[in-house]
């Protein structure tokens, strides 16, 4: 067992890795290992990061892999091609995330120019944008991994309009709907809805012992409640200096609210 993975129990694991993000905003990749298949949750920023994640997955399991992307942001799905080359055929995301990847995926390549130059150029091995082959809409989907399963479902729009939750027997992988150790990212967010989603998450504490944010440390349901309270306090804020968030997030939130108005 590679030391990089944290064993969350029940066949669920989480690993933090940097990819193109820099050490301050490590990506959490989830892994759920069944008897017949293993589920990989979020694949990183491009072929380099994807290869790092795949190599770590292969220290845990040799099983065929199924991929879930929690939403359409590049750090969560630009590694998909690496997993397709490894043999994965099933890629899951929310239906709105699939639309988002198609609409803005090519444009997002510029974001990884520094650390994933091949991905930025769209040239080289494993630089294709691999869209979902299967989508989740309102109805939850249960993936049978053999002896264990994972439930894919949405709690509504929040961080984006296509946020997918992945629940196991004890763990909920929440993507960037939960953000630990950094301010939330509002660029594609629906902030008022997000607060409601966070309240719903907070209510799932009896169901899920642990919750894994898209970035940062693993938390429990109380964290979602606190995040909701902070966000609710930020919405009426007029000036950046009054915000509970840092200047960048406060400005991003203000811009997003202006766009949605
Ligand atoms: Zn995101």
Boltz pocket constraint, residues with backbone or C-beta under 6 A from the ligand:
constraints:
  - pocket:
      binder: B
      contacts: [[A, 71], [A, 73], [A, 159], [A, 176], [A, 185], [A, 214]]
      max_distance: 6.0
